[in-house]
Amino acid sequence: MIGFVYKDFGFVHNDQIISGLVSTFPVILDTVLKYWIFRYLNRVSPSLVVIFIQ
């Protein structure tokens, strides 16, 4: 799927770049998702964050 998007933007097929995107995209997505969850939990109840961390 990343290869198709990569091709749609007119970039030349490069396995190293695609494998780099495949390995870093889930990490970035996971980090952003956890940040948003903790931010939401802090607004709802700060004690939930303490319970969730432990």
PyRosetta script that sets phi, psi and omega in degrees:
from pyrosetta import init, pose_from_sequence

init()
pose = pose_from_sequence("MIGFVYKDFGFVHNDQIISGLVSTFPVILDTVLKYWIFRYLNRVSPSLVVIFIQ")
pose.set_psi(1, -42.2)
pose.set_omega(1, 178.0)
pose.set_phi(2, -64.2)
pose.set_psi(2, -34.8)
pose.set_omega(2, 177.8)
pose.set_phi(3, -61.9)
pose.set_psi(3, -39.3)
pose.set_omega(3, 178.8)
pose.set_phi(4, -67.6)
pose.set_psi(4, -42.2)
pose.set_omega(4, 177.7)
pose.set_phi(5, -65.0)
pose.set_psi(5, -41.9)
pose.set_omega(5, 178.1)
pose.set_phi(6, -59.0)
pose.set_psi(6, -42.4)
pose.set_omega(6, -179.3)
pose.set_phi(7, -70.6)
pose.set_psi(7, -35.6)
pose.set_omega(7, 179.7)
pose.set_phi(8, -62.7)
pose.set_psi(8, -31.4)
pose.set_omega(8, 178.4)
pose.set_phi(9, -82.2)
pose.set_psi(9, -2.3)
pose.set_omega(9, 174.7)
pose.set_phi(10, 88.0)
pose.set_psi(10, 15.2)
pose.set_omega(10, 178.1)
pose.set_phi(11, -83.7)
pose.set_psi(11, 151.9)
pose.set_omega(11, 178.1)
pose.set_phi(12, -76.4)
pose.set_psi(12, 142.0)
pose.set_omega(12, -179.3)
pose.set_phi(13, -63.4)
pose.set_psi(13, 123.6)
pose.set_omega(13, -179.8)
pose.set_phi(14, -140.1)
pose.set_psi(14, 114.2)
pose.set_omega(14, -175.8)
pose.set_phi(15, -64.0)
pose.set_psi(15, -33.7)
pose.set_omega(15, -179.1)
pose.set_phi(16, -66.9)
pose.set_psi(16, -42.1)
pose.set_omega(16, 179.5)
pose.set_phi(17, -68.0)
pose.set_psi(17, -42.5)
pose.set_omega(17, 179.5)
pose.set_phi(18, -63.8)
pose.set_psi(18, -42.9)
pose.set_omega(18, 178.7)
pose.set_phi(19, -67.2)
pose.set_psi(19, -32.5)
pose.set_omega(19, 175.2)
pose.set_phi(20, -65.7)
pose.set_psi(20, -41.9)
pose.set_omega(20, 176.9)
pose.set_phi(21, -65.9)
pose.set_psi(21, -40.5)
pose.set_omega(21, -179.9)
pose.set_phi(22, -63.9)
pose.set_psi(22, -35.3)
pose.set_omega(22, -177.7)
pose.set_phi(23, -83.8)
pose.set_psi(23, -27.1)
pose.set_omega(23, -177.4)
pose.set_phi(24, -95.8)
pose.set_psi(24, -28.7)
pose.set_omega(24, -177.3)
pose.set_phi(25, -60.6)
pose.set_psi(25, -46.6)
pose.set_omega(25, 178.9)
pose.set_phi(26, -63.1)
pose.set_psi(26, -33.2)
pose.set_omega(26, 179.3)
pose.set_phi(27, -67.3)
pose.set_psi(27, -45.0)
pose.set_omega(27, 179.1)
pose.set_phi(28, -64.6)
pose.set_psi(28, -43.5)
pose.set_omega(28, 179.0)
pose.set_phi(29, -61.8)
pose.set_psi(29, -43.5)
pose.set_omega(29, 179.2)
pose.set_phi(30, -63.6)
pose.set_psi(30, -41.5)
pose.set_omega(30, 179.6)
pose.set_phi(31, -63.4)
pose.set_psi(31, -45.5)
pose.set_omega(31, -180.0)
pose.set_phi(32, -64.9)
pose.set_psi(32, -42.6)
pose.set_omega(32, -180.0)
pose.set_phi(33, -62.4)
pose.set_psi(33, -45.2)
pose.set_omega(33, 178.8)
pose.set_phi(34, -65.3)
pose.set_psi(34, -37.1)
pose.set_omega(34, 177.4)
pose.set_phi(35, -61.7)
pose.set_psi(35, -46.2)
pose.set_omega(35, 179.6)
pose.set_phi(36, -64.8)
pose.set_psi(36, -38.1)
pose.set_omega(36, 178.7)
pose.set_phi(37, -63.5)
pose.set_psi(37, -48.7)
pose.set_omega(37, -179.7)
pose.set_phi(38, -65.0)
pose.set_psi(38, -35.2)
pose.set_omega(38, 177.6)
pose.set_phi(39, -66.1)
pose.set_psi(39, -41.9)
pose.set_omega(39, 177.8)
pose.set_phi(40, -65.3)
pose.set_psi(40, -43.0)
pose.set_omega(40, 179.9)
pose.set_phi(41, -64.3)
pose.set_psi(41, -35.2)
pose.set_omega(41, 177.0)
pose.set_phi(42, -63.7)
pose.set_psi(42, -35.0)
pose.set_omega(42, 178.3)
pose.set_phi(43, -72.1)
pose.set_psi(43, -40.8)
pose.set_omega(43, -177.3)
pose.set_phi(44, -70.9)
pose.set_psi(44, -55.8)
pose.set_omega(44, -178.4)
pose.set_phi(45, -161.2)
pose.set_psi(45, 115.7)
pose.set_omega(45, 179.6)
pose.set_phi(46, -61.1)
pose.set_psi(46, -27.2)
pose.set_omega(46, 179.4)
pose.set_phi(47, -68.8)
pose.set_psi(47, -26.3)
pose.set_omega(47, 176.7)
pose.set_phi(48, -64.5)
pose.set_psi(48, -35.0)
pose.set_omega(48, 179.6)
pose.set_phi(49, -65.2)
pose.set_psi(49, -41.9)
pose.set_omega(49, 179.4)
pose.set_phi(50, -63.6)
pose.set_psi(50, -42.9)
pose.set_omega(50, 178.4)
pose.set_phi(51, -65.6)
pose.set_psi(51, -42.0)
pose.set_omega(51, -177.4)
pose.set_phi(52, -66.8)
pose.set_psi(52, -36.7)
pose.set_omega(52, -179.5)
pose.set_phi(53, -68.0)
pose.set_psi(53, -40.2)
pose.set_omega(53, -178.4)
pose.set_phi(54, -75.3)
pose.dump_pdb("model.pdb")
